[in-house]
Amino acid sequence: MSERLPIEETNLDIYGNPAIPWSSVRDALTMPTGVDVPYYLGTVRPDGRPHVAGIGPGWYDGDFYLVMGLGTQKAKNLAAQPACTIAARLPGFDVTMEGTTTLVTDPATLGKVAAVFQASGWPAEVEGDAFTAPYSAPSAGPPPWHVFRFTFNSVVVLKLDENGGATRWRFGPT
């Protein structure tokens, strides 16, 4: 997959600041994060109630990859309704993304995504159609941990400096 580019840009700033360049935000999204950069996954329970959970996504080939046990509430929610949000406070930006998830079972993709997590310090290994490792976040549930690809269709960013700014991008289907 090649880099996804926005098909629409809207400057949301009310103070006359220019639109934020997508390239700046994309670069911030692709940087390895670790525990100092919080990410949150917002889902909807099958009964319609909202649910939010902290996550540690990995960026690979233009999308985020999320790892969780299928028995967790977030995985149950995504099975019932794959539309979700991810929010993060990145260096310089508050980012909110809307999109959908799909369960990843392709061995080649799983291997490449495992390498992303290994590079960030988590020793994930592919076993069957999921990951195993000596440990994971307690919120991920017990192993095996399955991998979901999050593909965003809308990104809203607030710039966190003295100049400020706010921009929304929309993306076409992949």
C-alpha positions as CSV (number, residue, x, y, z in Angstrom):
1,M,0.0,0.0,0.0
2,S,1.3,3.4,-0.8
3,E,0.9,6.5,1.3
4,R,-2.7,7.6,1.8
5,L,-3.3,11.2,0.9
6,P,-6.3,13.3,1.9
7,I,-9.0,13.8,-0.7
8,E,-10.4,16.8,1.2
9,E,-8.9,19.4,3.6
10,T,-10.9,21.8,5.8
11,N,-9.3,24.6,7.8
12,L,-11.3,24.6,11.1
13,D,-9.3,27.4,12.7
14,I,-11.4,30.4,13.8
15,Y,-8.5,32.7,14.4
16,G,-7.1,33.1,10.9
17,N,-4.3,30.5,11.2
18,P,-3.5,28.6,8.0
19,A,-4.4,24.9,7.6
20,I,-2.0,22.5,9.1
21,P,0.0,20.6,6.5
22,W,-1.0,16.9,6.4
23,S,2.7,15.9,6.1
24,S,3.4,17.3,9.5
25,V,0.6,15.3,11.1
26,R,1.5,12.2,9.2
27,D,5.1,12.4,10.4
28,A,3.9,12.7,14.0
29,L,1.6,9.7,13.6
30,T,4.4,7.5,12.2
31,M,6.9,8.2,15.0
32,P,7.3,5.4,17.5
33,T,5.5,6.5,20.6
34,G,5.9,4.3,23.7
35,V,4.1,4.7,26.9
36,D,4.6,8.5,27.1
37,V,2.2,9.2,24.2
38,P,-1.3,8.2,25.2
39,Y,-3.7,6.7,22.5
40,Y,-7.3,5.9,23.2
41,L,-9.7,3.7,21.3
42,G,-13.4,4.6,21.3
43,T,-15.9,1.9,20.5
44,V,-19.6,1.2,20.9
45,R,-20.9,-1.7,22.9
46,P,-23.5,-4.0,21.2
47,D,-26.1,-2.3,23.4
48,G,-25.1,1.2,22.2
49,R,-23.1,2.3,25.2
50,P,-19.8,4.0,24.6
51,H,-16.5,2.4,25.6
52,V,-13.0,3.8,25.7
53,A,-9.7,2.0,26.3
54,G,-6.0,3.0,26.3
55,I,-4.1,1.3,23.5
56,G,-0.5,1.1,22.2
57,P,-1.0,1.0,18.4
58,G,1.7,0.3,15.8
59,W,2.0,2.2,12.6
60,Y,2.6,0.2,9.4
61,D,2.2,1.0,5.8
62,G,-0.2,3.9,6.3
63,D,-2.5,2.4,9.0
64,F,-2.6,1.7,12.7
65,Y,-2.5,-1.8,14.0
66,L,-4.2,-2.7,17.3
67,V,-3.5,-5.8,19.4
68,M,-6.0,-7.3,21.8
69,G,-7.5,-10.6,23.0
70,L,-10.8,-11.5,21.4
71,G,-12.4,-11.7,24.9
72,T,-11.8,-8.1,25.7
73,Q,-14.6,-5.6,25.6
74,K,-13.0,-3.6,22.9
75,A,-12.7,-6.7,20.6
76,K,-16.3,-7.7,21.3
77,N,-17.3,-4.1,20.4
78,L,-15.3,-4.1,17.2
79,A,-16.8,-7.5,16.2
80,A,-20.3,-6.0,16.5
81,Q,-19.4,-2.6,15.1
82,P,-16.1,-2.1,13.3
83,A,-16.5,1.7,13.2
84,C,-14.4,3.4,15.9
85,T,-12.3,6.4,16.9
86,I,-8.7,6.7,18.0
87,A,-7.5,9.9,19.9
88,A,-4.0,10.8,20.9
89,R,-1.9,13.6,22.2
90,L,1.2,13.6,20.0
91,P,4.1,15.9,20.3
92,G,2.7,19.2,18.9
93,F,-0.8,17.9,18.1
94,D,-4.1,16.6,19.5
95,V,-5.3,14.1,17.0
96,T,-8.8,12.4,16.6
97,M,-9.3,9.8,13.9
98,E,-12.5,8.1,12.8
99,G,-12.4,4.9,10.8
100,T,-13.0,1.2,10.8
101,T,-11.1,-1.9,11.8
102,T,-10.7,-5.3,10.2
103,L,-9.2,-8.4,11.8
104,V,-5.8,-9.3,10.2
105,T,-5.1,-13.0,9.6
106,D,-2.7,-12.8,6.7
107,P,0.6,-14.3,7.9
108,A,2.8,-12.0,5.8
109,T,1.1,-8.9,7.2
110,L,1.2,-10.3,10.7
111,G,4.9,-10.8,10.4
112,K,5.5,-7.3,9.3
113,V,3.3,-5.8,12.0
114,A,5.1,-8.0,14.6
115,A,8.4,-6.5,13.4
116,V,7.0,-3.0,14.1
117,F,6.1,-3.9,17.7
118,Q,9.5,-5.7,18.1
119,A,11.3,-2.6,17.0
120,S,9.4,-0.6,19.7
121,G,10.5,-3.1,22.4
122,W,7.6,-5.6,22.6
123,P,8.8,-9.1,21.7
124,A,5.6,-10.1,19.8
125,E,5.8,-13.3,17.7
126,V,3.3,-14.6,15.2
127,E,1.6,-17.8,16.3
128,G,-1.1,-19.0,14.0
129,D,-3.3,-16.0,13.2
130,A,-2.4,-14.0,16.3
131,F,0.5,-12.8,18.5
132,T,2.1,-14.2,21.5
133,A,4.8,-12.7,23.8
134,P,6.0,-13.2,27.3
135,Y,3.9,-10.2,28.4
136,S,1.4,-7.6,27.2
137,A,-0.7,-4.8,28.8
138,P,-3.2,-6.3,31.2
139,S,-6.0,-4.6,29.2
140,A,-5.1,-6.7,26.2
141,G,-6.4,-9.8,28.0
142,P,-4.7,-13.2,27.9
143,P,-2.9,-14.5,24.8
144,P,-3.2,-15.1,22.0
145,W,-3.6,-11.4,21.0
146,H,-5.3,-10.7,17.7
147,V,-4.4,-7.9,15.4
148,F,-6.8,-5.4,14.0
149,R,-6.0,-2.9,11.2
150,F,-7.5,0.6,11.8
151,T,-8.0,2.5,8.6
152,F,-8.9,6.2,9.2
153,N,-11.4,8.0,6.9
154,S,-11.3,11.3,8.8
155,V,-8.6,13.0,10.9
156,V,-9.0,16.2,13.0
157,V,-6.0,17.9,14.4
158,L,-5.4,20.8,16.8
159,K,-2.0,22.3,16.8
160,L,-0.5,22.7,20.3
161,D,1.7,25.8,20.1
162,E,1.4,29.5,20.3
163,N,0.3,29.8,16.7
164,G,-2.4,27.1,17.0
165,G,-4.5,25.9,14.2
166,A,-7.1,23.2,13.5
167,T,-7.6,21.1,10.4
168,R,-9.8,18.2,9.2
169,W,-8.8,15.8,6.4
170,R,-11.0,13.2,4.8
171,F,-9.7,10.2,3.0
172,G,-11.1,8.0,0.3
173,P,-11.5,4.2,0.5
174,T,-8.4,2.0,0.5
